[in-house]
Amino acid sequence: MAASATPDGAEVAVERIVIENAAIATVDADDTEYASGHVVVAGKRIESVGAGRAPEGLENVVRRVDATGHLVTPGLINTHHHFYQWITRGLATDHNLFNWLTALYPTWARIDEQMTYAAAQGSLGMMARGGVTTAMDHHYVFPRGSGDISGSIIRAAAEMGVRFTLARGSMDRSEKDGGLPPDFAVESLEGALAATEETVKKHHDASFDAMTQVAVAPCSPFSVSTELMRQGAELGRRLGVRLHTHGSETVEEERFCHELFGMGPTDYFASTGWLGDDVWMAHCVHMNDSDIAAFARTGTGVAHCPSSNARLAAGIARVPDMLRAGVPVGLGVDGTASNESGELHTELRNALLINRLGAHREAALNARQALRLGTYGGAQVLGRAAQIGSLEAGKLADLVLWKIDGIGHASIADPVTAVVFGAAAPVTLSLVNGRPVVEDGRLLHADEDAIARSTRDEAQRLARIAAGS
């Protein structure tokens, strides 16, 4: 019988959850699937996965789930987001990236701790209800006097019960330096580095079952000085954490890099230490063959955000070419001011459909590749493939039961096709570290109605403050 030890060394029986009669997509290295199988969870970890019923004689089983009519997959992993944008959704809806940023930065520069906490609750709640078990937030707006913004976001994730990576962002290139953010919306080089280091030391957990991790994440080439990029990379590697930023999102960004630095985005990143297997970039839409080869050679990861790229008319990322070259690729919601739904499970479908509009057409991605992007690919990108992203014995018990026997899916014979190609499948049960987070489509550790009210109120408060500025 599995057991764990208390601080005084005594053994305590580990509680088990047994899930049976489910279709299972493990997303392991062999893409193993079971038409009818079981998953046994012991404490925080997966104890066994296989065909048929669970082994007989299991002890300390506290719950048995008859998952008939369901597909079990690893929990979805979001690799790029901006939670604070939950309270500025529906604005600047007909803009490209640079015009959209210019329109919204003056409003974003007025956010405070109370607003970011409410926005994080909204963003996390919507993702968790849709099967996300690991979320990340790239937060880079820290107005002076705005309170403990990083702490508020981490608190919201802990209360929701999801695994979380905070990418502690920063900006020090404002309008007076040729950047896009207002002058009062950026930090100094020294201030950004010091605050980032403090956040890592206070909140980053390097343990196997960590619920909170922190990455170093200067915002983008057009809002960050070269020195902040360079010293940010050095800081992240000194502290042993991952690095994240935006890269190659638009043709305007590529032009900006050539004009300012005399080289394209990928060469610029290489010159500042921002290629490596501890780095992942958001978007990477405008990548040539040489860029893709550089990412593959260095193990640099990509957060693919298909809905946001379409919303801002950025283009179609060359995901099939990246995958064939060996580039790690995960999926991202991106900020909900450029993807108002805020749901990652819709990105499985959108990644597949949008990439089929590209050069590879119907051969671009299939359903299982899309599911892998949203699970194991995301784990790779966040540096956690040894712990999450697939259903395998010994990995952490982050998993989702998708209901596929209802009107929206019952006539689709293949379960994975049903979840990826079909309507957003209801989540019957979601576990993180073996702990239920969502049940029957509802959050277990947060009041959805209260979150809806607080996000509405904070959106209105921010709008009033921005209008009076």
N, C-alpha and C positions, 0 to 999 in steps of 0.2 A: 504494500500500500504506500502511495506517495505520502511523504510527510515533510514538514518544514520545522525549523527550530525557532524557539522563542529566544529572547536575549539571554535568558539564563541557561540555555542549552537544552531545554526539554523539547521533545518532539511533539508536534501537533498534527493530527490528521488533516490532510489537505482536502478541501471540499471539491467534489466533482460535479460537472454539468455534462450530461450525455445528450447528444443530438443525433437522432436516427431518422431513417427513411427519407433522406434528402438527396437530391442531385447535388454533386459536389464538384466544383472546379478548383483544384488546389493551387493552380498557377505556379507549380514547382518547375524545376528545370526541364522536366519531361512533359509538362502540361497534363499531368495525370488527372483524369476525371472519373467519377463514379456515377452511374445512372441512379443507383440507390445505395447510399452509404451512411457512414457515421463519423462523428467527430466527438472525441472525449476531451474535455477540458479539465485539468487538475490545477486548481489554484489559478495562477496567472498564465499558465502555459498550456499549449496543446500537448496532450499525452499520446493520442493516437488518432489517425485518420485512415479510413479504409472502406472497402466494399461491405455491404450487408449490415447486420446488426452489430452493436458494440459488443466487446468481449463480456462474457458472463462473469459474475462474481465480483464486480467492481464495488469497492467499499466507499462509504461516506458520500453517496450520490445524493445531492441536495435538490437536483432538478433533472427531470427527463423531458425532452422536447420531441414530440412527434412532428417532424418537419416534412411530412407528406405535402407535396405541392409547392415545395420551395427549392431554390438554388442557394447553396452555401458557398460563399466566396471569401477570400481575405477582405478585411475592411479596406475601403478606399482611402487613398493617401493623397492629400492635396499638397502641391509643391510650390504654389505661388498664389498670394492673396494680399489684399490691403483691407483689413477689417474696417478701418475707420470710414471707408467710403460707403458703408451701409447707410449712413445718414445723409448721403448726397446722391442717392440713386435718382435716375430719371432726368438728369440735367445734361445740357450740352449733348443732346442725342444725335446731332447731325454734324459732328466734328471729327477731324482726323486727330491723331495723338497730340501733336504740338499745340493745335488750337484748343483742344479739349483741356490740356494741362493749363494753358494760359487762362482759360475761362474759369477753371476750378481752383487753382492754387490760392487765390485771394480768400476764398471761403475756407479751404482746408487749413489755412494758416491761423484760423480762429478756434480750432478744436481745443478741448481740454480733457482732463482725466475722466470726468463724468461722461462726456460724450463718447470717448473711446471705449469705455467700459460697456456702455449700452450697445454701441456699434459692434463690439466684439461678441457680445451675447447674441445679437441678431445674426451675424455672420456664422458663428459656430453652431447655433441652433439649427439654422437652415441646412448647413452641411451635414451635421450629425443625423438629422431626420432622413437625409438622403444617402446614408451609408458610409459617411466619412468617419473613420476611427482615428486617423492622424491628420491634424491640420497644421498649417504654418501661416504665419503672418509676417509680411515684409512691411515694417512700419518705419517711416523715415521722416515724419513731420513732427517736430518737437518745439512748438512755439514757446517762447520764454514765459515762465510763470504758469505753465499749463498743468503742473502737478506731475504725479508719478504715472506717466502714460504706459511705460513698459509693464510696470507692476499691475496696472488695471487690466491689461490684456491677458497677462499670465493668470491673474486671479479668475477672469471669466472662463478661461479654458479649464482650469482646475475644477471649478464649480460644475462645469458641463460634463466633466469626466472623460474628455477626449485627450489623446496623446498630442503633444504640441511642440512645435519649433518656432521660437520667436527669432526672426531675422532682424536684428537691431540695425535699422537703417540710419542714414545720415545724409545731409546735404550741406555743402559749404560754397557752392557756386550759384550766386543769386543773379538777379537782373543786372546789377552794376558790374558783374564779372562776365557778362555774356550768357548767363544761364537763364532758365525759365522761372524759378521760384521768386516770389517777392523777397526783398532784402531782409525783412523782419522774420521770414519763415525758415531761415537757415541757421546752422550752428557754426562756430569757428572750427577750424581744423583741430586745434588742441582740445576744445570742448567735446567735439564729436568722438574723438578717440578715447578720451578719458571716460565719458559716459558709457561708451560701448564696452570698454574693459570692465567697468563697474557692474554692468548688467550681466556679462558673462560670469564674472566671479560670484555674483549673488544668486544667479538663477540656473546656470547650466549644470545639468546632471549627466555624467558620462556613463552611468551604470547601464547594464543590459536592459533592464525594464524601466528605464527613465521615462517619466511622463512629461518632463519639460527640458528642452535643450535650447541653446542659443547659438545663432550664427552671426558673423560679422557681415554687414550688408550695406555698404554705400549705395546710394540710390541708382545712379545712372551716369554715363559719361557727360551728359549735358546738364547735370545738377551737382556734380562732384568734381573737385579739383584733382589733378593728376597726383598730387602729393597725398591726398586723402585715400585715393585708390591704392597707391603704393604702400603707404603706412598701414592702411586697413588690412591688406593682405599679410603684411608682416605681423600685425597684431593677432590676427586669427590663427596663424601658424604657431606663434609663440604660445598662445593659450590652448592650442589643440582643438579648435572648433572649425566648422565649415564656413565657406565664403559664398555669398549670394549677391547678385545684382541683376539689373536689366541689361540685355544685350541684343543688338541687331534687330530691333523691333520694327523700325520703319526706314523707308528710303531717306527721309529727312534726317534721321539719326546718322545714317551712313555718310550723308553729305556733311553733316556737322563735324563728324570725326575727321573726315578728309580736310575740311577747311581749318579746323583748330589744331589737329595733331599731325596732319600730313600723312595719314594712314587710315585704313578701314578699322571697324570696331574690333575684329578678332586680333589683328596685329597690335592694336592699342592695348587690348587686354593682356596679350602676351608680354608687352613691354613693361607692364606694371605688376606682373606677377599673378595675373588673374586667369591663368589656365592651369588645370591640374585636377587630380581625382578627388580633391577636397572642395571643388568649386562647382556650383551650378548656376546657370543663367536663365532668366525668364525670357520667353518668346523666341528669339533666334529665328526670325522670319526670313531675313535677307542674308542668307549664308551661301557662298559659292562653294565649289568643290574643295578648294584649298582650306576654307574655314572649317568645313565638316571634317576634313582629314586632320586638322589641328585638334579639334575637339576629341576625335576618336583616339588620336595618338596620345593625348594627355589625360584621357578619361574624364574630361569636363562634361558635366551633365546639363540637361535642358529641361526646363519646365514649359511644356507646350500648353498654350492657352487659346484654344480654337475659337471660342465664342467671343472673347475680348478682341482677338485679332480681326474677327469679322466686324464686330461692332464699330471699331475704330478704323476700318478699311486698311489695316496694316498689311494684309496679304496672307498667303498660305505658306506656312513653314514646311520645309522639306523633310518631314518626319520619316517617310519611308527610306529616304537616302541616309538619314542619320542612323536609323536602326540597322540598315544593311552595313554601314561602316563600323558599327559597334559603339555608337554614342549612347550613353545612358539617357533615357527620355522618360519623364513622368508627365502627369497632367496637372494643370492649375486652373482654378476658377478665375483668378485675377480679381482686382478690386471690383466691387459691385457697382461702382459708378461707370464701369465699362462692361459689366455682365450682370444685369439687374436681377437675374434669377438666383445667383449665388449658390448654385447646386453643382457639385462635381459629377454626380451620376449622369447628368445631361451631357457632360463633356465627353463621356465614353462614346456616345452616339455622334456628337458633333465632330469629334476628332476623326472618326471613321468617314462621315459624310463629306466634311470639308476637304479632307485629304484626297478623296476620290475626284474632286474637282481639279486637282493638280495633274501633273504630267503622267503619273502612273495610273490614273483613272481607276477602274474597278479593282485593279491589283494593288492599290495603295496600302490599304489596311483591311484586315478581316475582324470578325467579332472577338476572337480570342486575343489578337494583338491589341485591340482597344482595351480589353479587360486587363491585360498585362501592363499597359501604360498606366492605368489607374490604380494598380496594386503594386506588383513587384518593381515596376519601373520607378514608381514614386519612392519606394524604399531605397532603391539604389541611389537615386538623386539626393535623398536626405542622409545617405550614409548609414542606413539602418537595415540593409538587406539581410543581415545575419539574424535579425530579431523579428522582423515583420515583413509583410508583403506576399507571403505564400502560406498555405496551410500545410505545415509539416511538424512532426513530433519534435518537441523541444523549443519551438518558436513561441512567441508571446501570443496569447489567445485574443487576437483582434480579428473578429469575423462578423459577417452579416448574413442573415437569412432573408432572401428576397422572395416575396410571395408571387408565384408565377402561375397559379391555377385560377386566377380571377378573369374577368371579362377582357382585360387588356392584354393577356398573355396566353391564356389556356390553349388557343388553337395553334400556337407556335411550338413545334415538336422539340426543337433543340433549346435547352434551358439558357445557354449562354447567348444564343441569338435572341432569345426572348428579352433578356435583360439589356443587351446592347442596342439592338435594333428597335425594340418595342418602346412603348410609353415608359415613363419613369416607374419602375416597379416598386410597390409598397415594401417598406422595411418592417418585417414582423419582429425581428430581434437583432440587436447589435451589441456585441461585447467588446470591451476594451480591457486588456489585462484580466480577462475572464469575468469582468463585472458588467452587468447590463447597463446600457446607456440609453437605448431606445427600445421601446416595446410597443407593438401594434401601431407604429407610425408616430408615436408621441415621445417627447423627451421625458426621461425619468427624473432628472435632477435639476430641472428648470421649469418655470411657469411660462409657457409660450405666450399666453395672453398678456402677462405682465411685461414680457420682452417686447411684444408688439406695441404696447402703450409707451414704454420708455423710449424705444427707438423713434417713434413718431414725435414724442415730445422733444427729444434731443435734436432731431432733424429740424423741427420748427424753431427751437432756440438758436441753433447755429445759423439758420437762415436770417433770423432777426438780427443777430450780432453782425453777420456779414453785411447785411443791408445798411446797417448804421455806421459801418466803418468808413 
